[in-house]
Amino acid sequence: MRHFYTILSASLLCTACMAIGAPLVPNFVPPPAAALEPAAMQGMLATHNQVRASVGVPPLQWSGQMAAYAQQWAEHLALNNGCEMQHRSHAHANLLDAGENLFWGSPLRWSDGRIEVQTISPAKVAQDWADERADYNYVSNTCRPGAQCGHYTQMVWRSTTEVGCGMTVCPDKAQLWVCNYNPPGNWVGERPY
């Protein structure tokens, strides 16, 4: 964690240095403008962008910064929160003010007592969030009573341009998936598109 925050601080410092014409931080290499989706997340970005295309909003780009932020939070929840989902904003830990979707996958429990990690693809995680579309009413800009639709609306939020995701396996072999979005969506009183 310390290294991650150091990189963020250096990035902010570099931006400030360039703005005033001061020398850059030595040996600092800024991240690429548009990172490539890692193989472990294959299908996450494509599923997001298919859902966005269906409502006419521009595609997202993969963000290495958002992915590192998401991975750090997934690992934190696995090790420090009993593998229970909790949004960064509820923990007062959303330093980057990013939007966030969470997904929990149960372990496979066999009758002979074996416990295994369930195979869940990134596209499946994103599709589960996208399936909340059925519970979203655009006219009233609300979710169906008793249902969730905020994962879906964050996916299709018109002003969001970047997504990055992480996943970790918990000690009990459950999985926590986190996607972070920049800029965040789900502003009260606003429609996603």
Wavefront OBJ file of the C-alpha trace (Angstrom):
o trace
v 0.000 0.000 0.000
v 2.737 2.486 0.885
v 4.278 2.201 -2.588
v 0.919 2.846 -4.291
v 0.334 6.064 -2.362
v 3.904 7.177 -3.022
v 3.299 6.866 -6.759
v 0.102 8.903 -6.465
v 1.902 11.589 -4.471
v 4.721 11.732 -7.008
v 2.182 12.001 -9.817
v 0.461 14.910 -8.113
v 3.822 16.534 -7.406
v 4.875 16.159 -11.035
v 1.651 17.756 -12.220
v 2.184 20.651 -9.829
v 5.840 20.988 -10.931
v 4.918 21.146 -14.599
v 2.258 23.757 -13.899
v 4.798 26.119 -12.329
v 7.731 25.138 -14.538
v 9.766 23.537 -11.742
v 11.985 20.501 -12.405
v 10.285 17.117 -12.484
v 10.719 14.476 -9.797
v 13.842 12.475 -10.779
v 13.289 8.954 -12.151
v 9.489 9.342 -12.172
v 7.854 7.632 -15.131
v 4.227 8.691 -15.603
v 1.711 5.951 -16.434
v 0.638 5.651 -20.072
v -2.414 7.679 -21.051
v -4.454 4.598 -21.946
v -3.374 1.345 -20.358
v -4.212 -2.038 -21.814
v -6.653 -4.311 -20.047
v -4.608 -7.105 -18.421
v -5.241 -10.710 -19.457
v -6.727 -11.489 -16.020
v -9.491 -8.951 -16.760
v -10.134 -10.043 -20.353
v -13.746 -9.243 -21.235
v -14.394 -6.721 -18.461
v -13.860 -3.644 -20.638
v -15.605 -5.143 -23.674
v -18.699 -5.989 -21.624
v -18.790 -2.494 -20.136
v -18.505 -0.956 -23.592
v -21.199 -3.188 -25.118
v -23.593 -2.086 -22.389
v -22.619 1.562 -22.896
v -23.071 1.296 -26.673
v -26.608 -0.032 -26.153
v -27.592 3.327 -24.598
v -25.478 5.514 -26.877
v -22.700 6.645 -24.522
v -19.010 6.654 -25.499
v -16.802 3.663 -24.633
v -14.595 3.572 -21.553
v -10.822 3.234 -21.578
v -8.924 0.930 -19.240
v -7.117 2.839 -16.487
v -4.041 1.373 -14.828
v -4.479 3.843 -11.960
v -8.111 2.785 -11.357
v -7.089 -0.896 -11.641
v -4.351 -0.498 -9.009
v -6.794 1.373 -6.775
v -9.403 -1.394 -7.198
v -6.866 -4.178 -6.565
v -5.655 -2.490 -3.381
v -9.227 -2.248 -2.056
v -10.064 -5.863 -2.954
v -6.984 -7.040 -1.058
v -7.806 -4.784 1.887
v -11.327 -6.229 2.139
v -10.027 -9.790 1.910
v -7.421 -9.342 4.632
v -8.952 -6.724 6.933
v -12.712 -6.915 6.501
v -13.414 -10.647 6.731
v -13.930 -10.797 2.956
v -17.109 -8.742 3.305
v -17.987 -6.140 0.710
v -17.748 -2.514 1.759
v -17.520 0.500 -0.495
v -14.521 2.755 0.019
v -16.869 5.715 0.439
v -18.608 4.004 3.373
v -15.193 3.418 4.971
v -14.208 7.064 4.345
v -11.256 5.773 2.292
v -12.079 7.004 -1.228
v -9.025 9.231 -1.655
v -9.388 9.361 -5.444
v -13.155 10.072 -5.327
v -13.751 7.214 -7.774
v -17.013 5.480 -8.559
v -17.095 1.846 -7.484
v -18.823 -1.454 -8.198
v -18.303 -4.513 -5.981
v -18.967 -8.206 -6.619
v -18.610 -11.165 -4.252
v -18.322 -14.736 -5.523
v -18.901 -17.625 -3.157
v -16.537 -20.597 -2.954
v -17.621 -24.003 -4.251
v -18.450 -26.324 -1.372
v -18.594 -30.038 -2.164
v -20.462 -32.712 -0.177
v -17.145 -34.399 0.684
v -15.999 -31.210 2.458
v -13.758 -29.826 -0.289
v -13.818 -26.080 -0.817
v -12.612 -24.646 -4.119
v -12.410 -21.301 -5.833
v -15.316 -20.864 -8.238
v -14.416 -19.997 -11.840
v -15.903 -16.581 -12.545
v -14.935 -14.624 -15.637
v -14.542 -10.843 -15.701
v -17.249 -10.700 -18.379
v -19.635 -12.578 -16.035
v -19.014 -10.045 -13.255
v -19.703 -7.124 -15.601
v -22.753 -8.872 -17.061
v -24.233 -9.388 -13.588
v -23.999 -5.634 -13.025
v -25.411 -4.967 -16.501
v -28.378 -7.253 -15.818
v -29.595 -4.682 -13.287
v -30.825 -2.749 -16.330
v -34.081 -4.687 -15.955
v -34.538 -3.048 -12.545
v -33.845 0.521 -13.724
v -36.670 2.839 -14.789
v -35.256 5.625 -16.937
v -38.435 7.747 -16.867
v -38.546 7.926 -13.059
v -34.742 7.539 -12.744
v -35.232 4.964 -9.990
v -34.627 1.311 -9.249
v -37.533 -1.096 -8.939
v -38.582 -1.224 -5.261
v -36.474 -3.778 -3.408
v -33.957 -4.087 -6.275
v -30.501 -2.683 -6.995
v -29.566 -0.865 -10.177
v -26.662 1.382 -9.141
v -24.041 -0.985 -10.551
v -25.712 -0.722 -13.956
v -26.099 3.056 -13.816
v -22.416 3.476 -12.883
v -21.434 1.303 -15.856
v -23.347 3.533 -18.277
v -22.770 6.914 -16.622
v -22.330 9.330 -19.525
v -19.423 11.359 -18.104
v -17.380 8.377 -16.890
v -14.400 7.830 -19.199
v -12.194 5.264 -17.416
v -12.540 1.974 -15.578
v -10.035 -0.254 -13.851
v -10.746 -3.451 -11.926
v -9.125 -5.842 -9.506
v -9.929 -9.207 -7.943
v -8.621 -11.228 -5.039
v -9.331 -14.651 -3.584
v -10.144 -14.545 0.119
v -8.769 -16.951 2.738
v -12.087 -18.873 2.615
v -11.774 -19.140 -1.226
v -14.509 -16.596 -1.892
v -13.703 -13.836 -4.384
v -13.966 -10.064 -4.190
v -14.083 -8.062 -7.404
v -13.793 -4.270 -7.452
v -14.101 -1.871 -10.382
v -13.362 1.822 -9.984
v -14.635 4.511 -12.334
v -13.307 7.946 -13.202
v -15.039 10.332 -13.024
v -17.620 8.753 -10.724
v -21.296 8.518 -11.569
v -24.570 7.955 -9.738
v -25.188 11.579 -8.821
v -28.512 12.015 -7.021
v -31.138 13.603 -9.246
v -29.190 13.023 -12.494
v -29.893 10.420 -15.148
v -26.984 8.247 -16.269
v -27.486 8.999 -19.985
l 1 2 3 4 5 6 7 8 9 10 11 12 13 14 15 16 17 18 19 20 21 22 23 24 25 26 27 28 29 30 31 32 33 34 35 36 37 38 39 40 41 42 43 44 45 46 47 48 49 50 51 52 53 54 55 56 57 58 59 60 61 62 63 64 65 66 67 68 69 70 71 72 73 74 75 76 77 78 79 80 81 82 83 84 85 86 87 88 89 90 91 92 93 94 95 96 97 98 99 100 101 102 103 104 105 106 107 108 109 110 111 112 113 114 115 116 117 118 119 120 121 122 123 124 125 126 127 128 129 130 131 132 133 134 135 136 137 138 139 140 141 142 143 144 145 146 147 148 149 150 151 152 153 154 155 156 157 158 159 160 161 162 163 164 165 166 167 168 169 170 171 172 173 174 175 176 177 178 179 180 181 182 183 184 185 186 187 188 189 190 191 192 193
